[in-house]
Amino acid sequence: MEKLKIGIIGSGFIAEHHCHSCSLLPNVEIIGLSSLNEEEAKILMRKYDIPGNPSKNYEDLLKLECDVVSACVPNFLHKDITTRILSSGKHALVEKPLARNVIEGQEMLDAEKSSNKKIFYCENNMYAPTFSKVKEVIDEGALGQIYMGRGKEQHSGPHSAWFYRAEESGGGALLDLGIHDIACLVWYLSCDVVEVFCQVKTIMPDRGDFGKCEVEDNAVGVLYFENDAQIVIEESWTAPGGYDMRFELFGTEGQIKVSPTFSNLMSVYSKKGYGYAVEKAGTTRGWTFPVPAEAWNFGYPQEIAHFMDCILNNTRPLTDAKYGLKILKIVETMYKSAQSNKIEEVHY
């Protein structure tokens, strides 16, 4: 079996998911890791048997012999690091959002075009088993013509300070969570969003140790699709109780409701609590809804396995850079709507 060699840039929450996912794949070998946080990186490297020592300068990682590099870094670094990965002769895995804005995203596509390598856009929700099943059901015609729906993601807020800084993140809950919902909805309906309406708010400007929240921590929007469907999305960084994500879609022949979190798959009541239930859950006392095999249920191993298969067979991925840019254009238009307080047309 041909093995693909991968390097990881970053050592935080998403880097852990990438390392874990790669460790599950027999045709993938992690050959090195780069991070500014040396202690955090060493823990990750020991846990997943990654050879060598962590490099603080990611350029050192790019000098190693490998096929692909995962950029598990803050939004403001996506463009520069991705273009360097491509120019070093390696494929790039880039976490959502593709970039802070459309201009940066287009520069990344231009860099991809001038290289002989590919950008693989990491949108894990589209690879999650529950959400993949939704697509299967829709494509079989079970719902008929979808005309209305709802997408929702919420939790109590990110655990890194850069998310709350406008210059570093490029946006708040809409860019961080809403981008998931929009990516899935465009995929589900197999047509484009033509117009949007959006309102944003900052409910908790003081984020304690993380500093001031300079971006929106709540957003509500309406996506108007070219097939005349209207779908509402709700995004929040102020909801306690753990990560909650779900879809409700209504069609002329049926409806579907799906949620891999806060579901009845497993329910636990505990007076004293236990180790871990789900991402962003502050406590495990009382009633909780733990997500078994969280990485698998959230689609991370399936996503990376798909990308590796695309590299080996030189095929186009489900989520490429063009798809990431399309979704980013919708989000950017929603921010425009929030400023104008009007319905805005999406220009592709």
N, C-alpha and C positions, 0 to 999 in steps of 0.2 A: 504494500500500500504506500503510495506516494505521500510523504508528509510535507505539510506547509509550515514554514517557520514564521512566527509572529512575534513582534515586539509590542510592548505596552508602554504608552506614555501616560503617567498619572498613577496615583495609588489610593484614590478615594473610593467613594461608594460605587461609582460606575466601573472603575478599574477592577474592583473586586468581582463584579458581575462578569466582566470580560475574562478575567483570569479563571474564575470558576467554570464558565462556559467552555473555554478552551481546554480545560483539564478533563472535560467529559468527552472530548472528541478525539478518537484514536488517530486521526490523520493530521492533527495539529500539535505543534511543539512551540511552547513559549521560550524564546531564546534570550530574553533580557527585558529589563524594566527601567524606566527613567522617571524620576520624581524629585521635586524640590524638598519633599518631606522624607528624609532619609530613614528615620525610625519606622514610619508608617510603611515605607517601601520594603524594608527588611522583613517586617512581619508578613507582608503579602508574599514575598519571595520564598520565605521559609514554608509558609502554608501550602504553596502550590509548586514547590520544588523547582523554582526558577533559578538557573545557574548564575554564577558570578555575583557581583555587587551592584547595587543600584547606582545609576549615573545621574548626577544632578543636571547635566547638560544633555538634552535629548539628541543633540547632534552626535554625541558619542554612540547612542543607540542606533542611529541611522547608518553608522559606519559598519555595523555588524551585518553579516550575511543573513538576510531574511526576505520573505516574499511580501509581507504585509505588516502594517503598523496600525494599532488602535490608538486614536487620539481621544483619550478620556480626560479632557481638560476643560477649564471654564470657557464660556462662549467667546470671550474676547480673544482667545488664542486659536480658535478653530481655523480661521483663514490662514494665518501665517504658518502654523504647524502643518496643516494639511498640504499647502503648496510645497513646503520643504520635503515632506514625505514623498510626494509625487516626483519632485525634481531629483530625489535621491534614488529613483528607480524602483520604488515600492508602491504597492496599492495602499490606500488609506481607508480605514474605518472611522467614520466621524459620527459622534453622538448628536442627537437632536438638541437644539435646532441646528440646521446646517451652518448658520452664521448668525451674527447679531442683526443683520439687515440684508436686504436684497442686493445692495451694491457689493457687499463682501461675498455673498453667495454666488453672484455672477462671476466675480474674480476667481473664485474657486473652480467654477465650471470651465472658465477660460484656461486655467492652469491644467486642468484635467485634459482638455482638448489638445493642448500643446505637448502633453506627455503621452506615453504609450501605456499608462496605468489608469486604474479606475478609482473613483470615490464610491464607497459603499455607505449609504445613509442609514444609520442605526435608528430605526423606528420599531422598537421591540413589540409594541402593542399589536402590530400587524402580523406578528409571528406567534402571539400568545394563543394557546389551544382554544380557549373559549371564544376569542374574537375571530380566529380563523374559521371556527365553526359557523359563526354568524354569516361570514362571507359565503360559505358553502350553501347554507340554507337560502340566502337571498338569490344566489346564482341559479338555484334549482327552481326559482319562481314561487317559493312558498308564500311570500308576502304580497305578490302581485306588484303593483306600482306603489313605491314608497312615496308618501306625500307629506309626512310629518314625523318628527322624532326629537330625541334629546340625547345629548352626550354630556357626561359629567365627570370631573376629576377634582378631588379635594383632599387636602391634608393640612396639618398645622403649620407648614412652611419648611423650606429647605434648611439643611444643617451646615451650610457654608456661607460665610459673610458675603462673598462676591455676588451671590444671587440677588442680593438686596441693593446692590450698587448699579445705577443705571448705565454707567459707562462700561462696566465690565460685563453685565448681563445682556444689555440691549432691550430688556423688557422683563415684566414680572410673571404673574400667574398665567396670563394669556400665552406668552411665548414659551413658558416652561411646561404647562399642563395642556393648554388649549391646542397646542400644536399636535399632541397625541390624538385628540378627538377629531380634529380636522383631517388629519392623515387617514384615519380609519374611515371617516364618513365619505370622503372623496372616493376611496377604494370601494366601499360598500355600494354606493349609488352608481359607480362607473360613469360619472359625468362631473363636469366642473362646477364650481361655485361661481356665479356670475355677479352677485351683489351681496353685501354684508351690512349689518348694523351691529354696533357694539357700544357698551358702556363699561367703564372701569372705575374702580375706587381703591383707595388705600384705607383700610379699616384699622390696622395696627402699625402706625409709623415707627413706634419704638420696638426694636427687636432685641433688646437687652444686649447680650454679649456680641451679637452680630451687628449691632449699630442701627442706624436709621434705615428704614425701608424707603428707598427713593423711587420705587416702581409700584405698579398696581399689585395689590395682593388679592383682589377679587375682580372677576370679569364675567359679564353676561353678553352673549352675542346671538345673532340670528344669521344663519347661512341660507342664502337663496340659491338653489341649484337650477341648472339649465333645464331639468325635467319638471320644474315648477314645485319641487319639494321645499318645505321650510323646516329647518332643524335648529333647535336652540342648543347652545353649549353653555355650561356653567363651570367656572373654574375658581378655586379658592385655595389660598394659603393660610386661612385662619380657622379652619375646621378641625377641632380636636377629635381624637379617637382613632387615628390611623388612616392609612391610604384607602380612599374609596373611589372606585372608577366603575362606570356603568353606561350602558346604552339602552334606550327604548326606541324602537322603530315601528312605525305604523304604516301598513300598506292596504291596498284595496282587497287583498285576499287573506290578510293575517297580520299578526304583530309578533315582535320578539323583544324579550327583556333579558339582558345578560350582565353579569357582574362577577368577576373572579375574586373580588373582595366583598366583605360584608354579606356573604352568601350563606346558605344553609349546608354547604359542603362539610363544615365542621363547626360546632359551637361548643364553647367551653365556659363554665362558670367556676371561678376560683376566688376564695376569700383572700388567700395569701399571694396569689399571682404566680407566674412562672417566667421562664427565660425570654421568649420572643414569640410574637404573634404575627405581625406584619409590619412593613415599612411605616415609619412615623407614628406607630402606636406608643403613647407615652406611658401606658400601664397595662398590665395583664390581669388586674384585679376585676372582679365582677364578670359580666358576660363579655366574651371576646370571640372573634371569628378568625382563628389562625389560618394562614394560607400554607398548605403543605407544599414542599418543593417550590418555594417562591420564585426562584430564578426561572425554573421550567414553566411555571404557570404564567409568568410575565413575559415569556418568549425569548429570553436572552440566548440560551444554547441553540434554539432552533434558528434564530436570526444569524448567528455566526456560522453555524453549519451550512446554512443556505449560501452565505457569502463565500465560504471556502469552496463549496461545490461550483459556484459561478467562476471562481478563479481557475480551478482545475479544468473546467470545461469551456472556459471563455464564453460564458453566456451572460445575459443581462439580468441583474438582480431585480427582485420585486420593488425594492426601494433604492433607486440610484440617486445621484446628485440632482438630476433634473426633477425628480419627484420632490426631493427636499426643498428645492428652490420654488417649485409651484406652491407648496404648502406655506412657505415663508412669505410669498407674495400675498396670499390670502390673509395671513396674520398681520402683515404690514398694512393692508387695506383696512383691517378691523381697527387698528390703532388710529388710522386716518378718520374713520367713522366716529371713534370715541372723541376725537378733537372737534370734528365738525357737527356732531350730534345729528348726522344725516345718514341715510342709506348711501353707501358708496359702491361704485362699480369696480370689480376686480379686473386689472389689466395684466394679461400674461405676455 
